[in-house]
Amino acid sequence: MSGSEIEQLHATHGRRLFGLAWQLTLNAADAEDAVQETFLRALAAWSSYEERELAGAWLTRILVNVVRDSGRRRSYYQKHVEPNVPPATGAGVDPTPDPERSASLGESLEAIRDALSALPPSFREVLVLRHFEERSTRQVAEVLALPEATVRTRLKRARAMIVARLESGNVVWRKSP
């Protein structure tokens, strides 16, 4: 693989992989390390990889394995949220929000992050891939090498765990209809 090929691969998939890694590890530094390791592993295996048009799915699978491996090497699976990552702001948002509303929103986001970080890794993986990466159940099953029924079961249980944790903490949040 040439330098320009790896640059193109990184330009195409790097940002998305970082977002996925951050959702899985809940830490920006660990996410950067995971993406870097993903590209190193991809570079090492590039000559044996034949389906180059599916490189995005291949890189996602490598990334999930890298995160799993790093979790196995540690005595715990990243339970702290990166505190200095600013929340994303959308277009049309009032730049001077009501302080009470801002504090309430911050507490809700923190509670959701805590609930996500409390999930076992196998449940967090399916939830992040399905909802944050917006992959179909079939695609999640392929990436994680699991049966679709297992993915659906883990999704249902992960959602229930998050709802239970949010409700037990008396967090004000809005259920989708």
N, C-alpha and C positions, 0 to 999 in steps of 0.2 A: 504494500500500500504506500502510495506516495504521500508526501507532506500536504499537497493540495487536496488529495482525497480525504485525508483525515480532517483537514480544516473544513471542508465542505460538509462532512458528516457531523462535525461539532456544530457548525453554523446552523444546520438543519434541525438537529435533535438536542443540542446541549441545553438550551433553556428549558425545554419540556422535561428533560431528564432531571435537571436540577429541581424543578418544582415537585416532581414525583418523589425524588430522594428526600426533599425537605419534609414532605408530608409523611413519609415513612419513618424518618429518623427524628423529626421534630427538632432539628438542630442544623443551622446553616453550615457550620464547619464540617460536620459529619456528612452533610449532603454534598458539599464540594468534594470531599475525599471520595465519596461513593461514585460520583460522576467521573472523577479522574481515574479511579480504579476500573470503572466500566470501560472507558476508552482504552486503557492499557490492555485489558483482557480482550477487547474487540480487535485491537491492533495485532495482538499475538495470534488470534485465531482467524484473522481475515483471509488468509490464503486458503483455508479449508471451508470457508463459508461460501455457498453457491448461490443463495437466493438474495442477491444484493438489493433487489427492489423492495425487499421486506426488512431492510436494515433497522427501521424504527422499532418494529416488534422484537427483533433480535436484541437490540440494545436495551429495550425495556426489560426483557427477561434476564439479561446479564446484570442489569442494575438491581433488580429484585434479589437475585442471588448474592450480589455483593453486600447488600444491606442485611440479608439473612446471615451471611458469613460473619459480618462485623458484629451482629447481635449475638452470635454463638460464641465469639471470642471474648465477649465481655460477660461479666457476672450479671448484668442487667441489660435490658433492651431500651435504651434511651427514654427516660421518663420526664425529662425537663424540656420545656418549650424555650426556644431562643427568645430571650426577653427584649432584645433590641431590634427586632424585625418590625418595621412599621406596618400597620394594616393598610391594605390597598384602598385607594380612594377612587371613586368612579366619577365620570363626567356629570356635571350638573349637581354636584353635592355642595351644599351650603358650606363655605369655608369657615364660617364662625358658628358652629352648632351650639345648641343649648348645652351648657355644662352638665346639667343633670342627665340629659339624654346621652351625652357623650360618656359619662361615667357608667351609666347603665349598660350601654352598648359594650364598653370595654370589659365590664364584668361578665357579660354574656359571652363575649368572644373568648375570654380567659376560661370560662367554665366549659365551653365547647372544646377548646384546646386540651384542657385537663381530661375531659371525657375521652377524647381521641387518644391521648397519650396513655390512658389507663387500659385501653383495649389490648388484649394479647396480640402479638405480632401477626399471627395468621388471620385474625379478624380485621386488623387495621389494613393489611395488604389488600384484601378484597374490597373493603370500603373505599379506600383511596383510589384504587384502580377503577372501580365502578363509578364513583360519584365525582371525584376530583379530576380524574383522567377521562371521564365520560366514555368508558369502554363498555361494550356489551358484555353480558354475562358469559357468552361464548368466548369472547376475546380474553376476558379475565381468566377463564378456565385454561385457555391455551397458554397464556403467559405464566401462570402458576403451575401448570401441568397437573390440574385437578379436574375431576368430573364436574360438569355444570351443576349437578344437584348439590355437590359439596359447596360450590361457590354460592348458590342461592341460600343454602342453610346458614353459611357463615355470614352472609349479608343480613339475613333476618335477625340472627343473634347479635351481630354487631350493632345494628340499629336499636334493638331492644336494650342492649347494655348502655348505649349512649343516652337514650330516653330515660332509663331508670336512674342513671347517674345525675342527669340534669334535673329530674323531678325531685330526687332526694336532696339536692342542694338548693331547692327552692329558687331556681334560676328562672327569670322571666325570659321566655323564648317563644317563638311562634312555630307551631306545628304546621306543616303544609297540609292543605285540605285533602 
